[in-house]
């Protein structure tokens, strides 16, 4: 009886796992190729995810991007979704340079007069935001480098002054020793 029970559980588990795999492949094939994704809705959804869920979403989008079934439109959508994930401020996946590189692939210049792209305003706003963030990060890096350079110079000057102080103390001690030696 126990062996029959174990075998039936094993078969049921195998069937469920196979069904999950079939469902996953079937849903990928059922997605229409030219469906328009609302990036503002997607971005708002991303903001509600935890750090772990964001990492899972990144892996899923990368997997879909590297899929053999992608066409140019799907590739643009997957890259745009990754762009939105990487541009999330204060997130574990925040990578503004990767986001900007992906945004540069988005056809903004061609679409400026194209009113049919519902995501155009969102992407233009995101481009402006990323440009501003990258500029501020560059400015901050320059200031940090300048600060470190000034600190290095000040530390070298302090070390030089300490050496001079040590030399002056040695001279003072030497003079004091001679003055004491000359006293009757």
RAKADA-V921726 format. One record per residue. RES is the residue in one letter. PHI is phi in whole degrees, -180 to 180 (none if undefined). D_LAST is the distance of its C-alpha to the last C-alpha in Angstrom with 1 decimal. Layout:
{{RES | PHI | D_LAST} {RES | PHI | D_LAST}}
This chain:
{{X | none | 116.1} {X | -64 | 112.3} {X | -66 | 112.6} {X | -64 | 114.9} {X | -63 | 112.6} {X | -63 | 109.6} {X | -65 | 111.6} {X | -67 | 112.9} {X | -66 | 109.3} {X | -62 | 108.1} {X | -65 | 111.0} {X | -62 | 110.4} {X | -64 | 106.7} {X | -64 | 107.5} {X | -65 | 110.1} {X | -64 | 107.7} {X | -65 | 104.9} {X | -65 | 107.5} {X | -64 | 108.7} {X | -63 | 105.1} {X | -66 | 104.7} {X | -66 | 108.0} {X | -63 | 107.3} {X | -61 | 104.0} {X | -68 | 105.7} {X | -67 | 108.6} {X | -67 | 106.5} {X | -64 | 104.7} {X | -76 | 108.0} {X | -82 | 109.5} {X | -70 | 106.8} {X | -63 | 108.4} {X | -72 | 106.7} {X | -110 | 106.7} {X | -73 | 105.9} {X | -90 | 103.5} {X | -95 | 100.4} {X | -85 | 98.9} {X | -70 | 95.2} {X | -68 | 94.4} {X | -66 | 96.2} {X | -63 | 94.5} {X | -63 | 91.0} {X | -63 | 91.7} {X | -65 | 92.8} {X | -60 | 89.6} {X | -62 | 87.5} {X | -87 | 89.1} {X | -85 | 88.2} {X | -79 | 85.3} {X | -61 | 82.8} {X | -67 | 84.7} {X | -64 | 88.0} {X | -65 | 86.5} {X | -63 | 85.4} {X | -64 | 88.9} {X | -64 | 90.4} {X | -61 | 88.2} {X | -61 | 89.4} {X | -65 | 93.0} {X | -66 | 92.8} {X | -65 | 91.2} {X | -65 | 94.0} {X | -65 | 96.7} {X | -67 | 95.1} {X | -86 | 95.1} {X | -62 | 98.7} {X | -70 | 101.4} {X | -90 | 103.6} {X | -82 | 101.6} {X | -113 | 102.9} {X | -61 | 101.0} {X | -66 | 101.7} {X | -66 | 100.5} {X | -61 | 97.4} {X | -62 | 96.5} {X | -66 | 97.0} {X | -65 | 94.9} {X | -64 | 92.1} {X | -67 | 92.4} {X | -67 | 92.1} {X | -63 | 89.0} {X | -57 | 87.6} {X | -66 | 88.2} {X | -66 | 86.5} {X | -67 | 83.4} {X | -91 | 83.1} {X | -67 | 82.9} {X | -71 | 79.6} {X | 60 | 77.5} {X | -114 | 79.5} {X | -66 | 78.5} {X | -101 | 80.6} {X | -65 | 79.2} {X | -143 | 78.9} {X | -63 | 79.3} {X | -70 | 79.0} {X | -66 | 81.9} {X | -60 | 83.8} {X | -65 | 83.4} {X | -63 | 84.5} {X | -70 | 87.6} {X | -65 | 88.2} {X | -64 | 88.3} {X | -82 | 91.3} {X | -73 | 93.2} {X | -76 | 95.6} {X | -72 | 94.3} {X | -64 | 95.0} {X | -70 | 98.5} {X | -98 | 99.2} {X | -57 | 97.9} {X | -94 | 101.4} {X | -86 | 102.9} {X | -82 | 103.8} {X | -82 | 105.1} {X | -83 | 101.7} {X | -67 | 101.0} {X | -95 | 97.4} {X | -59 | 96.5} {X | -62 | 94.9} {X | -63 | 92.9} {X | -70 | 91.7} {X | -65 | 90.8} {X | -61 | 88.8} {X | -65 | 87.1} {X | -60 | 86.3} {X | -62 | 84.7} {X | -64 | 82.7} {X | -65 | 81.5} {X | -60 | 80.5} {X | -65 | 78.5} {X | -63 | 76.8} {X | -66 | 76.0} {X | -63 | 74.6} {X | -66 | 72.4} {X | -66 | 71.3} {X | -64 | 70.4} {X | -62 | 68.5} {X | -65 | 66.6} {X | -63 | 65.8} {X | -62 | 64.5} {X | -64 | 62.3} {X | -63 | 61.0} {X | -64 | 60.2} {X | -63 | 58.4} {X | -61 | 56.4} {X | -64 | 55.5} {X | -64 | 54.5} {X | -65 | 52.3} {X | -64 | 50.7} {X | -63 | 50.0} {X | -63 | 48.3} {X | -65 | 46.3} {X | -64 | 45.3} {X | -65 | 44.2} {X | -66 | 42.2} {X | -62 | 40.5} {X | -62 | 39.7} {X | -63 | 38.2} {X | -66 | 36.2} {X | -64 | 34.9} {X | -64 | 33.8} {X | -62 | 32.1} {X | -64 | 30.3} {X | -62 | 29.2} {X | -65 | 27.9} {X | -64 | 26.1} {X | -64 | 24.5} {X | -66 | 23.5} {X | -65 | 22.0} {X | -61 | 20.2} {X | -65 | 18.9} {X | -65 | 17.9} {X | -66 | 16.1} {X | -63 | 14.4} {X | -66 | 13.4} {X | -72 | 12.0} {X | -67 | 10.2} {X | -70 | 8.6} {X | -72 | 8.1} {X | -89 | 6.4} {X | -72 | 3.8} {X | -78 | 0.0}}
